[in-house]
Amino acid sequence: MAIETDVAQHYGSAGIAERILAALRVAQGAEAPVTVDSLAPADHFHGGGVAATQELVAILLPQAGEHLLDIGSGIGGPARWIAAKFGVHVTGVDLTPEFCAAAEELSRATGLSDKVTIKNGSALALPVPDNAFDRAYSQNVVMNIADKPQFYREAFRALRPGGVLAIANACAGPGGAPHYPQMWASSAATSFLATPEETRRDMAEAGFTIVTFRDTTAGRLPAQTRQLERGAAVPLGIHVLMGADVVREAMQKSTRNLAEGRIVTIEALLRKPG
């Protein structure tokens, strides 16, 4: 519980939605429509932005009318984007109260409150029923979780038999301990990286069939380098959430970690038998 409190405090700050909407008006004008596309530069709070969400959706393959679960939904950007583009209902669960409040406000602003439900809660005890979701996904969340087997067991519980879980996250690389801060942690105290091999083991032991599992590091480094170069030069970006100096330092360290093999990134699709 202490770890979860520290993680929530790392991410949380007051007035997130207000800052994003103000930055949107600066970037696109006072009359700019508030849509999943106009919010995208700040709305996808994970490495790679909306492009990374699109990559994960390409293996998740949501179908209209389905119920999806977003584990670690942040400010709700991917949930809104998927709901709007694919005609699904998404339930997002996130540990950080300020993220949940921002997600709800931005869902109202985009007219998607009926398609996106946000719950404040832990990935280790998801506040959702058993066998309730057709598909689930999680992006760059597991790095904050020490009890990874429980994370996968909870995802397995929430999925209907035959349901799938798409995962994208960072893993421990062969190059040694990573440099901090990272976007998900200011120090090793709240960072829990598993190797790709350990990750596969935890997934399988939870009961999942591993459909695909691939290393995405080679494509992630160029994208992150471009993001670092762009930095806070644009008014709307993830620096609006966490602060320009914090994001700049974390991105510099993250780019170095990828280049030195201290971190590798993976993408996986898992299926619950049935």
Backbone as CSV, one residue per row, in Angstrom:
resi,resn,N_x,N_y,N_z,CA_x,CA_y,CA_z,C_x,C_y,C_z
1,MET,0.820,-1.207,0.000,0.000,0.000,0.000,0.856,1.260,0.000
2,ALA,1.979,1.234,0.717,2.864,2.402,0.745,3.419,2.685,-0.638
3,ILE,3.757,1.623,-1.376,4.265,1.798,-2.738,3.202,2.452,-3.609
4,GLU,1.965,1.982,-3.503,0.900,2.553,-4.327,0.678,4.021,-3.982
5,THR,0.767,4.373,-2.710,0.636,5.782,-2.324,1.744,6.616,-2.947
6,ASP,2.965,6.118,-2.925,4.100,6.835,-3.508,3.933,6.977,-5.025
7,VAL,3.458,5.930,-5.670,3.242,5.983,-7.122,2.194,7.031,-7.461
8,ALA,1.070,7.026,-6.734,0.005,8.000,-6.996,0.504,9.427,-6.789
9,GLN,1.315,9.636,-5.756,1.848,10.973,-5.491,2.832,11.410,-6.573
10,HIS,3.559,10.452,-7.159,4.489,10.775,-8.244,3.747,11.403,-9.424
11,TYR,2.557,10.889,-9.721,1.824,11.339,-10.908,0.872,12.496,-10.628
12,GLY,0.338,12.571,-9.437,-0.779,13.468,-9.176,-0.395,14.932,-9.055
13,SER,-1.259,15.790,-9.562,-1.163,17.240,-9.359,-2.550,17.825,-9.612
14,ALA,-2.787,18.992,-9.069,-4.104,19.611,-9.189,-4.270,20.282,-10.552
15,GLY,-5.515,20.319,-11.034,-5.854,21.117,-12.205,-5.348,20.584,-13.528
16,ILE,-5.208,19.277,-13.660,-4.641,18.709,-14.896,-5.523,19.023,-16.105
17,ALA,-6.808,18.747,-16.006,-7.699,18.976,-17.150,-7.738,20.451,-17.529
18,GLU,-7.768,21.314,-16.529,-7.802,22.753,-16.811,-6.543,23.181,-17.558
19,ARG,-5.380,22.662,-17.162,-4.132,23.019,-17.845,-4.133,22.526,-19.282
20,ILE,-4.626,21.309,-19.488,-4.647,20.756,-20.846,-5.587,21.551,-21.742
21,LEU,-6.774,21.867,-21.248,-7.724,22.619,-22.064,-7.216,24.030,-22.355
22,ALA,-6.531,24.646,-21.389,-5.936,25.968,-21.637,-4.839,25.876,-22.694
23,ALA,-4.010,24.828,-22.619,-2.946,24.647,-23.608,-3.527,24.361,-24.990
24,LEU,-4.645,23.642,-25.043,-5.316,23.397,-26.316,-5.766,24.701,-26.958
25,ARG,-6.314,25.599,-26.148,-6.759,26.878,-26.693,-5.578,27.708,-27.197
26,VAL,-4.458,27.643,-26.491,-3.257,28.351,-26.957,-2.775,27.767,-28.267
27,ALA,-2.799,26.445,-28.361,-2.260,25.768,-29.539,-3.157,25.902,-30.759
28,GLN,-4.492,25.847,-30.535,-5.393,25.728,-31.676,-6.479,26.799,-31.738
29,GLY,-6.461,27.730,-30.792,-7.424,28.811,-30.822,-8.545,28.619,-29.827
30,ALA,-9.159,29.744,-29.438,-10.169,29.731,-28.388,-11.393,28.916,-28.766
31,GLU,-11.668,28.795,-30.059,-12.854,28.085,-30.522,-12.532,26.673,-31.004
32,ALA,-11.345,26.198,-30.720,-10.958,24.864,-31.190,-11.862,23.802,-30.587
33,PRO,-12.351,22.848,-31.388,-13.174,21.773,-30.830,-12.344,20.867,-29.931
34,VAL,-12.968,20.374,-28.874,-12.291,19.464,-27.955,-12.644,18.047,-28.388
35,THR,-11.711,17.396,-29.072,-11.930,16.058,-29.607,-10.762,15.158,-29.211
36,VAL,-10.916,13.862,-29.433,-9.820,12.942,-29.129,-8.604,13.234,-29.988
37,ASP,-8.822,13.775,-31.173,-7.687,14.090,-32.042,-7.011,15.394,-31.640
38,SER,-7.790,16.405,-31.274,-7.169,17.675,-30.887,-6.425,17.548,-29.562
39,LEU,-6.895,16.669,-28.673,-6.233,16.467,-27.383,-5.042,15.515,-27.454
40,ALA,-4.896,14.811,-28.555,-3.942,13.704,-28.636,-2.513,14.042,-28.210
41,PRO,-1.960,15.225,-28.517,-0.565,15.477,-28.119,-0.314,15.391,-26.612
42,ALA,-1.347,15.651,-25.799,-1.174,15.570,-24.342,-1.927,14.409,-23.724
43,ASP,-2.808,13.772,-24.490,-3.785,12.843,-23.945,-3.270,11.420,-23.788
44,HIS,-2.187,11.075,-24.468,-1.662,9.709,-24.443,-0.374,9.729,-23.632
45,PHE,-0.540,9.519,-22.332,0.553,9.711,-21.387,1.375,8.434,-21.255
46,HIS,2.083,8.120,-22.337,2.981,6.970,-22.360,3.931,7.155,-23.538
47,GLY,5.009,6.395,-23.557,5.997,6.550,-24.613,5.404,6.324,-25.992
48,GLY,5.660,7.253,-26.908,5.186,7.111,-28.273,3.898,7.830,-28.581
49,GLY,3.188,8.321,-27.546,1.983,9.091,-27.778,0.900,8.307,-28.488
50,VAL,0.093,9.020,-29.297,-1.043,8.376,-29.954,-0.582,7.299,-30.926
51,ALA,0.610,7.437,-31.498,1.111,6.406,-32.412,1.276,5.072,-31.686
52,ALA,1.730,5.117,-30.428,1.876,3.880,-29.650,0.516,3.273,-29.330
53,THR,-0.489,4.114,-29.063,-1.839,3.597,-28.867,-2.339,2.910,-30.122
54,GLN,-2.101,3.517,-31.269,-2.520,2.922,-32.537,-1.838,1.570,-32.765
55,GLU,-0.567,1.474,-32.405,0.154,0.214,-32.571,-0.457,-0.883,-31.699
56,LEU,-0.810,-0.527,-30.461,-1.390,-1.524,-29.571,-2.784,-1.938,-30.047
57,VAL,-3.556,-0.971,-30.525,-4.900,-1.266,-31.022,-4.830,-2.185,-32.242
58,ALA,-3.747,-2.105,-33.004,-3.601,-2.949,-34.190,-3.545,-4.423,-33.843
59,ILE,-3.093,-4.765,-32.621,-3.126,-6.174,-32.208,-4.338,-6.478,-31.322
60,LEU,-4.877,-5.453,-30.677,-6.048,-5.651,-29.809,-7.309,-5.905,-30.631
61,LEU,-7.462,-5.192,-31.757,-8.576,-5.357,-32.696,-9.953,-5.263,-32.032
62,PRO,-10.249,-4.127,-31.375,-11.571,-3.981,-30.752,-12.686,-3.963,-31.789
63,GLN,-13.839,-4.520,-31.409,-14.997,-4.592,-32.290,-16.144,-3.774,-31.706
64,ALA,-16.898,-3.127,-32.563,-17.992,-2.259,-32.127,-18.918,-2.994,-31.175
65,GLY,-19.300,-2.318,-30.104,-20.225,-2.869,-29.125,-19.563,-3.622,-27.992
66,GLU,-18.249,-3.854,-28.076,-17.561,-4.593,-27.029,-17.301,-3.724,-25.801
67,HIS,-16.999,-4.402,-24.684,-16.596,-3.744,-23.452,-15.110,-4.001,-23.231
68,LEU,-14.339,-2.912,-23.107,-12.892,-2.987,-22.946,-12.495,-2.473,-21.572
69,LEU,-11.371,-2.978,-21.089,-10.804,-2.551,-19.811,-9.428,-1.958,-20.058
70,ASP,-9.216,-0.740,-19.551,-7.913,-0.073,-19.614,-7.318,-0.099,-18.214
71,ILE,-6.247,-0.863,-18.036,-5.631,-1.029,-16.722,-4.487,-0.016,-16.583
72,GLY,-4.700,0.972,-15.718,-3.758,2.074,-15.602,-4.066,3.128,-16.644
73,SER,-5.289,3.658,-16.593,-5.827,4.465,-17.691,-5.347,5.909,-17.707
74,GLY,-4.610,6.344,-16.688,-4.065,7.694,-16.705,-5.163,8.741,-16.789
75,ILE,-4.984,9.707,-17.669,-5.997,10.752,-17.836,-7.037,10.370,-18.888
76,GLY,-7.003,9.117,-19.335,-8.088,8.585,-20.150,-7.962,8.789,-21.638
77,GLY,-6.826,9.285,-22.115,-6.685,9.552,-23.542,-6.880,8.335,-24.424
78,PRO,-6.152,7.244,-24.197,-6.366,6.054,-25.014,-7.794,5.517,-24.917
79,ALA,-8.376,5.534,-23.716,-9.752,5.052,-23.559,-10.709,5.867,-24.416
80,ARG,-10.580,7.188,-24.392,-11.453,8.027,-25.208,-11.204,7.810,-26.692
81,TRP,-9.944,7.725,-27.066,-9.594,7.562,-28.482,-10.164,6.256,-29.025
82,ILE,-10.001,5.172,-28.286,-10.508,3.871,-28.735,-12.030,3.864,-28.758
83,ALA,-12.657,4.437,-27.730,-14.119,4.491,-27.693,-14.664,5.264,-28.887
84,ALA,-14.030,6.394,-29.213,-14.508,7.230,-30.308,-14.284,6.587,-31.675
85,LYS,-13.161,5.921,-31.828,-12.795,5.384,-33.143,-13.456,4.034,-33.436
86,PHE,-13.776,3.254,-32.389,-14.222,1.880,-32.616,-15.619,1.576,-32.086
87,GLY,-16.272,2.548,-31.482,-17.631,2.326,-31.028,-17.750,1.312,-29.915
88,VAL,-16.802,1.342,-28.989,-16.801,0.428,-27.844,-17.028,1.232,-26.569
89,HIS,-17.282,0.508,-25.471,-17.309,1.133,-24.157,-16.043,0.729,-23.424
90,VAL,-15.348,1.710,-22.843,-14.093,1.444,-22.145,-14.233,1.820,-20.677
91,THR,-13.857,0.895,-19.807,-13.741,1.181,-18.379,-12.260,1.327,-18.064
92,GLY,-11.885,2.467,-17.532,-10.497,2.714,-17.157,-10.334,2.670,-15.648
93,VAL,-9.276,2.023,-15.186,-8.956,1.968,-13.760,-7.580,2.589,-13.566
94,ASP,-7.488,3.548,-12.653,-6.197,4.170,-12.384,-6.042,4.438,-10.896
95,LEU,-4.789,4.376,-10.452,-4.456,4.518,-9.041,-4.477,5.966,-8.565
96,THR,-4.254,6.917,-9.456,-4.054,8.319,-9.094,-5.366,9.097,-9.132
97,PRO,-5.861,9.581,-7.993,-7.150,10.280,-7.985,-7.179,11.481,-8.924
98,GLU,-6.074,12.235,-8.978,-6.048,13.419,-9.842,-6.150,13.035,-11.318
99,PHE,-5.564,11.905,-11.704,-5.705,11.427,-13.081,-7.159,11.056,-13.367
100,CYS,-7.805,10.396,-12.414,-9.199,9.999,-12.612,-10.101,11.222,-12.755
101,ALA,-9.879,12.224,-11.929,-10.676,13.452,-12.019,-10.473,14.132,-13.372
102,ALA,-9.228,14.189,-13.829,-8.943,14.795,-15.132,-9.580,13.984,-16.253
103,ALA,-9.504,12.657,-16.157,-10.092,11.795,-17.179,-11.594,12.030,-17.298
104,GLU,-12.268,12.148,-16.166,-13.711,12.374,-16.200,-14.047,13.738,-16.802
105,GLU,-13.276,14.750,-16.444,-13.543,16.092,-16.987,-13.293,16.148,-18.482
106,LEU,-12.218,15.513,-18.944,-11.916,15.527,-20.376,-12.895,14.660,-21.162
107,SER,-13.405,13.615,-20.551,-14.442,12.821,-21.216,-15.719,13.635,-21.389
108,ARG,-16.061,14.443,-20.378,-17.214,15.335,-20.524,-16.966,16.352,-21.630
109,ALA,-15.753,16.896,-21.681,-15.436,17.925,-22.674,-15.507,17.385,-24.097
110,THR,-15.197,16.108,-24.266,-15.241,15.495,-25.598,-16.583,14.826,-25.891
111,GLY,-17.513,14.874,-24.956,-18.817,14.262,-25.161,-18.790,12.749,-25.128
112,LEU,-17.851,12.178,-24.382,-17.683,10.729,-24.370,-17.954,10.096,-23.002
113,SER,-18.608,10.826,-22.117,-18.870,10.288,-20.783,-19.716,9.025,-20.816
114,ASP,-20.557,8.888,-21.853,-21.390,7.687,-21.942,-20.625,6.494,-22.493
115,LYS,-19.425,6.734,-23.030,-18.627,5.664,-23.628,-17.410,5.282,-22.785
116,VAL,-17.066,6.134,-21.818,-15.868,5.909,-21.007,-16.230,6.032,-19.535
117,THR,-15.971,4.986,-18.774,-16.192,4.977,-17.326,-14.835,4.904,-16.637
118,ILE,-14.608,5.778,-15.670,-13.328,5.830,-14.965,-13.532,5.426,-13.516
119,LYS,-12.672,4.518,-13.035,-12.717,4.065,-11.650,-11.347,4.271,-11.006
120,ASN,-11.340,4.847,-9.823,-10.109,4.984,-9.048,-9.861,3.675,-8.307
121,GLY,-8.735,3.037,-8.593,-8.469,1.762,-7.942,-7.124,1.202,-8.348
122,SER,-6.803,0.052,-7.776,-5.512,-0.582,-7.974,-5.594,-1.681,-9.031
123,ALA,-4.542,-1.805,-9.827,-4.455,-2.900,-10.787,-4.327,-4.246,-10.092
124,LEU,-3.963,-4.237,-8.809,-3.811,-5.480,-8.055,-5.120,-5.933,-7.406
125,ALA,-6.126,-5.092,-7.468,-7.458,-5.433,-6.952,-8.473,-4.633,-7.771
126,LEU,-8.601,-4.986,-9.023,-9.420,-4.212,-9.953,-10.867,-4.125,-9.462
127,PRO,-11.445,-2.921,-9.409,-12.827,-2.762,-8.939,-13.838,-3.070,-10.037
128,VAL,-13.726,-4.282,-10.596,-14.598,-4.717,-11.690,-14.993,-6.172,-11.444
129,PRO,-16.118,-6.629,-12.027,-16.556,-8.014,-11.821,-15.683,-9.014,-12.567
130,ASP,-15.849,-10.269,-12.222,-15.204,-11.362,-12.957,-15.813,-11.475,-14.357
131,ASN,-14.978,-11.895,-15.308,-15.448,-12.267,-16.654,-16.302,-11.174,-17.311
132,ALA,-15.902,-9.912,-17.134,-16.766,-8.806,-17.546,-16.363,-8.143,-18.867
133,PHE,-15.161,-8.401,-19.372,-14.655,-7.621,-20.503,-14.237,-8.512,-21.670
134,ASP,-14.530,-8.012,-22.869,-14.138,-8.723,-24.089,-12.653,-8.603,-24.352
135,ARG,-12.112,-7.424,-24.073,-10.693,-7.155,-24.319,-10.175,-6.205,-23.246
136,ALA,-8.871,-6.254,-23.035,-8.229,-5.352,-22.077,-6.873,-4.949,-22.630
137,TYR,-6.358,-3.852,-22.118,-5.022,-3.402,-22.525,-4.386,-2.610,-21.398
138,SER,-3.077,-2.515,-21.457,-2.330,-1.763,-20.449,-1.042,-1.272,-21.088
139,GLN,-0.776,0.014,-20.938,0.393,0.636,-21.559,1.282,1.258,-20.484
140,ASN,2.504,0.771,-20.383,3.514,1.366,-19.501,2.991,1.561,-18.078
141,VAL,2.464,0.484,-17.521,1.924,0.486,-16.163,2.678,-0.483,-15.270
142,VAL,3.019,-1.649,-15.813,3.574,-2.732,-15.007,4.897,-2.342,-14.351
143,MET,5.585,-1.350,-14.887,6.871,-0.930,-14.310,6.715,-0.382,-12.892
144,ASN,5.514,0.079,-12.539,5.257,0.597,-11.191,4.757,-0.472,-10.231
145,ILE,4.665,-1.709,-10.681,4.029,-2.764,-9.894,5.054,-3.823,-9.516
146,ALA,5.219,-4.026,-8.198,6.161,-5.038,-7.724,5.579,-6.441,-7.865
147,ASP,4.292,-6.601,-7.564,3.645,-7.910,-7.602,3.071,-8.157,-8.999
148,LYS,3.938,-8.433,-9.942,3.493,-8.614,-11.324,2.600,-9.849,-11.511
149,PRO,2.864,-10.963,-10.835,1.930,-12.088,-10.975,0.493,-11.720,-10.621
150,GLN,0.308,-10.912,-9.568,-1.047,-10.500,-9.191,-1.652,-9.580,-10.251
151,PHE,-0.851,-8.733,-10.865,-1.341,-7.882,-11.956,-1.951,-8.742,-13.055
152,TYR,-1.241,-9.778,-13.487,-1.737,-10.617,-14.573,-2.914,-11.482,-14.125
153,ARG,-2.904,-11.931,-12.871,-4.051,-12.700,-12.372,-5.320,-11.861,-12.362
154,GLU,-5.199,-10.588,-11.981,-6.370,-9.712,-11.959,-6.885,-9.430,-13.374
155,ALA,-5.994,-9.212,-14.306,-6.417,-9.013,-15.693,-7.118,-10.261,-16.223
156,PHE,-6.564,-11.420,-15.890,-7.155,-12.690,-16.310,-8.564,-12.835,-15.734
157,ARG,-8.717,-12.505,-14.459,-10.025,-12.599,-13.801,-11.069,-11.723,-14.482
158,ALA,-10.673,-10.532,-14.882,-11.626,-9.558,-15.426,-12.081,-9.898,-16.843
159,LEU,-11.288,-10.668,-17.574,-11.623,-10.989,-18.959,-12.603,-12.146,-19.049
160,ARG,-13.466,-12.079,-20.053,-14.311,-13.214,-20.377,-13.463,-14.328,-20.986
161,PRO,-13.889,-15.580,-20.854,-13.174,-16.658,-21.541,-13.067,-16.356,-23.040
162,GLY,-11.875,-16.505,-23.568,-11.616,-16.152,-24.956,-11.196,-14.707,-25.155
163,GLY,-11.275,-13.881,-24.100,-10.878,-12.478,-24.194,-9.379,-12.316,-24.302
164,VAL,-8.960,-11.148,-24.775,-7.533,-10.906,-24.987,-7.065,-9.676,-24.217
165,LEU,-5.783,-9.698,-23.885,-5.109,-8.596,-23.190,-3.908,-8.175,-24.024
166,ALA,-3.841,-6.897,-24.381,-2.695,-6.338,-25.094,-1.850,-5.534,-24.116
167,ILE,-0.559,-5.776,-24.153,0.369,-5.155,-23.206,1.493,-4.467,-23.963
168,ALA,1.835,-3.261,-23.538,3.055,-2.597,-23.995,3.731,-2.019,-22.766
169,ASN,4.985,-2.385,-22.526,5.667,-1.836,-21.361,7.181,-1.968,-21.490
170,ALA,7.874,-1.334,-20.573,9.334,-1.393,-20.531,9.769,-2.546,-19.648
171,CYS,10.873,-3.176,-20.036,11.449,-4.290,-19.288,12.909,-3.988,-18.970
172,ALA,13.456,-4.747,-18.047,14.878,-4.637,-17.729,15.701,-5.163,-18.895
173,GLY,16.672,-4.373,-19.326,17.551,-4.791,-20.400,18.849,-5.366,-19.868
174,PRO,19.721,-5.860,-20.760,20.980,-6.480,-20.341,22.071,-5.478,-19.978
175,GLY,21.812,-4.165,-20.184,22.865,-3.170,-20.025,23.084,-2.663,-18.614
176,GLY,22.337,-3.202,-17.636,22.514,-2.764,-16.260,21.345,-1.934,-15.770
177,ALA,21.448,-1.477,-14.524,20.367,-0.712,-13.903,20.123,0.589,-14.663
178,PRO,18.872,0.987,-14.820,18.575,2.215,-15.577,18.957,3.475,-14.821
179,HIS,19.126,4.527,-15.584,19.330,5.862,-15.018,17.960,6.459,-14.687
180,TYR,17.880,7.170,-13.593,16.658,7.859,-13.176,16.926,9.354,-13.119
181,PRO,15.830,10.162,-13.226,14.417,9.778,-13.204,13.928,9.262,-14.554
182,GLN,12.828,8.506,-14.482,12.055,8.096,-15.643,10.660,8.706,-15.504
183,MET,9.883,8.662,-16.575,8.546,9.227,-16.494,7.704,8.506,-15.453
184,TRP,7.958,7.217,-15.245,7.131,6.462,-14.299,7.691,6.460,-12.876
185,ALA,8.896,6.922,-12.685,9.494,6.867,-11.350,10.667,7.824,-11.263
186,SER,10.765,8.527,-10.139,11.896,9.430,-9.935,13.131,8.695,-9.445
187,SER,12.933,7.473,-8.926,14.062,6.665,-8.452,13.662,5.197,-8.522
188,ALA,14.608,4.331,-8.159,14.337,2.889,-8.184,13.326,2.467,-7.120
189,ALA,12.992,3.345,-6.187,12.097,2.975,-5.082,10.706,2.583,-5.564
190,THR,10.253,3.162,-6.672,8.921,2.823,-7.193,8.998,2.289,-8.619
191,SER,10.148,1.749,-8.987,10.340,1.186,-10.323,10.680,-0.288,-10.193
192,PHE,9.896,-1.132,-10.870,10.054,-2.578,-10.738,10.081,-3.195,-12.133
193,LEU,11.273,-3.266,-12.691,11.420,-3.781,-14.051,11.709,-5.275,-14.019
194,ALA,10.982,-6.020,-14.809,11.240,-7.436,-15.015,11.894,-7.619,-16.378
195,THR,12.648,-8.688,-16.544,13.212,-9.001,-17.849,12.098,-9.510,-18.764
196,PRO,12.312,-9.516,-20.075,11.312,-10.116,-20.965,11.012,-11.573,-20.617
197,GLU,12.032,-12.311,-20.229,11.815,-13.721,-19.877,10.933,-13.847,-18.634
198,GLU,11.194,-13.025,-17.624,10.352,-13.040,-16.424,8.922,-12.621,-16.746
199,THR,8.790,-11.670,-17.666,7.473,-11.192,-18.063,6.665,-12.305,-18.725
200,ARG,7.288,-13.024,-19.637,6.610,-14.149,-20.286,6.186,-15.197,-19.255
201,ARG,7.054,-15.462,-18.297,6.737,-16.455,-17.268,5.523,-16.026,-16.449
202,ASP,5.508,-14.760,-16.021,4.385,-14.274,-15.215,3.073,-14.342,-15.995
203,MET,3.110,-14.008,-17.272,1.908,-14.066,-18.105,1.375,-15.488,-18.207
204,ALA,2.273,-16.415,-18.467,1.859,-17.806,-18.632,1.357,-18.402,-17.320
205,GLU,2.025,-18.079,-16.216,1.617,-18.642,-14.931,0.263,-18.113,-14.466
206,ALA,-0.137,-16.936,-14.959,-1.469,-16.413,-14.641,-2.562,-17.153,-15.394
207,GLY,-2.186,-17.943,-16.395,-3.157,-18.721,-17.154,-3.306,-18.306,-18.599
208,PHE,-2.624,-17.238,-19.002,-2.762,-16.737,-20.365,-2.029,-17.615,-21.380
209,THR,-2.593,-17.686,-22.567,-1.879,-18.176,-23.741,-1.217,-16.970,-24.407
210,ILE,0.083,-17.048,-24.630,0.795,-15.935,-25.269,0.643,-16.068,-26.785
211,VAL,-0.116,-15.160,-27.373,-0.376,-15.186,-28.812,0.797,-14.580,-29.572
212,THR,1.234,-13.401,-29.133,2.415,-12.754,-29.717,3.209,-12.097,-28.597
213,PHE,4.501,-11.995,-28.784,5.385,-11.339,-27.818,6.590,-10.862,-28.606
214,ARG,6.782,-9.537,-28.681,7.887,-9.039,-29.501,8.596,-7.872,-28.843
215,ASP,9.866,-7.748,-29.175,10.704,-6.643,-28.717,10.482,-5.456,-29.651
216,THR,10.091,-4.311,-29.101,9.801,-3.112,-29.906,10.844,-2.015,-29.731
217,THR,11.969,-2.337,-29.099,12.953,-1.315,-28.738,13.482,-0.566,-29.950
218,ALA,13.761,-1.286,-31.025,14.377,-0.659,-32.202,13.516,0.469,-32.754
219,GLY,12.200,0.304,-32.721,11.324,1.358,-33.210,11.060,2.441,-32.188
220,ARG,11.203,2.123,-30.897,10.890,3.085,-29.852,11.957,4.167,-29.726
221,LEU,13.236,3.813,-29.922,14.308,4.790,-29.728,14.210,5.968,-30.691
222,PRO,14.017,5.768,-32.011,13.882,6.937,-32.900,12.682,7.812,-32.544
223,ALA,11.553,7.182,-32.178,10.368,7.957,-31.819,10.622,8.798,-30.577
224,GLN,11.317,8.223,-29.621,11.594,8.946,-28.380,12.593,10.071,-28.622
225,THR,13.548,9.844,-29.503,14.512,10.893,-29.837,13.801,12.090,-30.459
226,ARG,12.857,11.822,-31.348,12.089,12.913,-31.961,11.272,13.654,-30.912
227,GLN,10.683,12.916,-29.983,9.887,13.542,-28.924,10.762,14.408,-28.037
228,LEU,11.969,13.941,-27.748,12.898,14.708,-26.927,13.299,15.999,-27.628
229,GLU,13.545,15.926,-28.932,13.930,17.114,-29.697,12.809,18.146,-29.737
230,ARG,11.557,17.637,-29.798,10.413,18.553,-29.849,10.194,19.202,-28.490
231,GLY,10.325,18.401,-27.426,10.251,18.900,-26.060,9.033,19.745,-25.787
232,ALA,9.236,20.850,-25.088,8.145,21.744,-24.705,8.005,22.912,-25.670
233,ALA,8.579,22.767,-26.878,8.483,23.848,-27.846,7.049,24.062,-28.307
234,VAL,6.224,23.025,-28.239,4.815,23.144,-28.596,4.009,23.353,-27.317
235,PRO,2.900,24.096,-27.404,2.147,24.392,-26.176,1.419,23.193,-25.595
236,LEU,1.049,22.210,-26.428,0.267,21.077,-25.963,1.090,19.797,-26.058
237,GLY,1.385,19.209,-24.909,2.169,17.980,-24.857,2.139,17.433,-23.447
238,ILE,2.828,16.313,-23.214,2.769,15.698,-21.892,3.466,16.548,-20.835
239,HIS,4.260,17.548,-21.270,4.867,18.456,-20.298,3.807,19.267,-19.549
240,VAL,2.598,19.383,-20.120,1.520,20.097,-19.449,1.099,19.339,-18.187
241,LEU,1.243,17.990,-18.201,0.876,17.190,-17.045,1.938,17.226,-15.962
242,MET,3.202,17.044,-16.367,4.259,16.760,-15.399,5.275,17.888,-15.233
243,GLY,5.208,18.899,-16.097,6.170,19.988,-16.035,7.284,19.797,-17.049
244,ALA,7.678,20.882,-17.701,8.648,20.790,-18.789,9.999,20.268,-18.324
245,ASP,10.476,20.728,-17.169,11.797,20.304,-16.694,11.803,18.825,-16.336
246,VAL,10.737,18.361,-15.692,10.636,16.949,-15.318,10.624,16.073,-16.557
247,VAL,9.817,16.448,-17.533,9.708,15.645,-18.756,11.024,15.650,-19.521
248,ARG,11.670,16.801,-19.612,12.935,16.884,-20.359,13.984,15.959,-19.753
249,GLU,14.154,16.008,-18.437,15.168,15.164,-17.806,14.818,13.691,-17.930
250,ALA,13.545,13.362,-17.715,13.138,11.963,-17.816,13.306,11.433,-19.231
251,MET,12.992,12.245,-20.226,13.143,11.810,-21.606,14.617,11.633,-21.972
252,GLN,15.459,12.520,-21.477,16.895,12.379,-21.721,17.422,11.064,-21.146
253,LYS,17.037,10.776,-19.908,17.488,9.540,-19.263,16.892,8.313,-19.950
254,SER,15.648,8.401,-20.344,15.004,7.277,-21.002,15.652,6.967,-22.349
255,THR,15.948,8.012,-23.109,16.615,7.824,-24.402,17.984,7.189,-24.195
256,ARG,18.696,7.629,-23.179,20.001,7.033,-22.862,19.851,5.576,-22.453
257,ASN,18.849,5.271,-21.633,18.626,3.893,-21.195,18.345,2.965,-22.373
258,LEU,17.532,3.433,-23.317,17.244,2.626,-24.498,18.503,2.410,-25.325
259,ALA,19.268,3.477,-25.519,20.475,3.386,-26.333,21.514,2.462,-25.707
260,GLU,21.593,2.447,-24.382,22.591,1.631,-23.675,22.095,0.231,-23.339
261,GLY,20.866,-0.095,-23.735,20.332,-1.423,-23.463,19.952,-1.652,-22.019
262,ARG,19.769,-0.585,-21.254,19.364,-0.734,-19.859,17.858,-0.986,-19.749
263,ILE,17.133,-0.536,-20.752,15.696,-0.765,-20.850,15.398,-1.287,-22.242
264,VAL,14.520,-2.277,-22.322,13.976,-2.720,-23.597,12.457,-2.611,-23.507
265,THR,11.802,-2.453,-24.634,10.350,-2.354,-24.647,9.769,-3.559,-25.373
266,ILE,8.606,-3.987,-24.878,7.959,-5.153,-25.474,6.487,-4.864,-25.725
267,GLU,5.921,-5.654,-26.600,4.475,-5.630,-26.890,4.011,-7.078,-26.933
268,ALA,2.864,-7.365,-26.309,2.385,-8.744,-26.260,0.864,-8.774,-26.378
269,LEU,0.376,-9.849,-26.954,-1.058,-10.126,-26.979,-1.269,-11.471,-26.297
270,LEU,-2.154,-11.486,-25.290,-2.417,-12.665,-24.476,-3.885,-13.035,-24.602
271,ARG,-4.170,-14.329,-24.514,-5.564,-14.777,-24.609,-5.922,-15.617,-23.381
272,LYS,-7.116,-15.354,-22.841,-7.656,-16.183,-21.766,-8.359,-17.382,-22.405
273,PRO,-7.909,-18.582,-22.147,-8.527,-19.739,-22.792,-10.022,-19.820,-22.491
274,GLY,-10.744,-20.429,-23.429,-12.166,-20.617,-23.208,-12.956,-20.447,-24.479
